[in-house]
Amino acid sequence: MSLGMHYILRSSLNFLLVTEDIWPEVEGRLAPFGFNHIIAVAIGELYVVGLTSAIKFTVDFLVVQNKNRYLSELQYKTELKYLKAQIQPHFFFNTLNGLYALTIKKSDLAPYMVLKLSNFMRYVIYDTSKKKLPLLQEIDHIDNYIELEKMRYGDRVTSIIDINGNIDGVKVVPMLFLPFIENAFKHGLKNADQMELSISFEKKQNELIFISKNNYEEEYQSIKTHGIGIKNVKRRLQILYPKNFTLNITQKNNEYSVLLKIPLS
């Protein structure tokens, strides 16, 4: 069967490709086993070998490409899972420290904080395992986290969240904005009596713009931008939106600001 296919393929290629332009002596009937016949057959064999080799190399190349793409995607998925697993206990410890501080003070807010904390833990454990969440739901979790921190710091913190544009139906990756908010609380209130925190989300065509600003005491410190939370979110952005996002973190005139732009698919 394979020999027959080989002969048919070779004969067809001889007829189609071994023309007078390639081998002028091919014109007319070729004598069996004559010089011109042997040359024509040899050229035909070269075409067969070349064509089959090209097909094999193309198939092998595509197989290798698909395998490399699969391994690359698997590596990124594994790293994303690791990054999520890394940031979960980070937030647990920080919020538990806040609860501990309230219990030491025997604050009446402690039971309310336990309720808020349980909602936040539910988000960290279950919701962050999802690929995407509605942006409105993510904003609710951010607001919940801010309320937790306000229980610790009381009147020292004022905050506002602005939403611009229609964000109904917009979905985002969980835990993408919260590390910046956590960083503001962690460093913005050191050696400062008051902190004003403003957060805004804006949908602009196929882009989501997130801005966070807070004041801090520049005389004593600059806010760290290389903690585990910030490093974590930077790496996740690189994996999720390679060369397709904007992240600007600035510290100027006692103001710490974050500008993040991500595409909406």
Secondary structure, DSSP 4 states (H G I P E B T S, - for coil): -HHHHHHHHHHHHHHHHS-TTT-GGGSSPPPTTSHHHHHHHHHHHHHHHHHHHHHHHHHHHHHHHHHHHHHHHHHHHHHHHHHHHHHHHHHHHHHHHHHHHHHHTT-TTHHHHHHHHHHHHHHHHTGGGSS-EEHHHHHHHHHHHHHHHHHHHGGGEEEEEEEES--TT-EE-TTSSHHHHHHHHHHHTTT-S-EEEEEEEEEETTEEEEEEEEE--TTT----S-SHHHHHHHHHHHHHSTT--EEEEEEETTEEEEEEEEE--
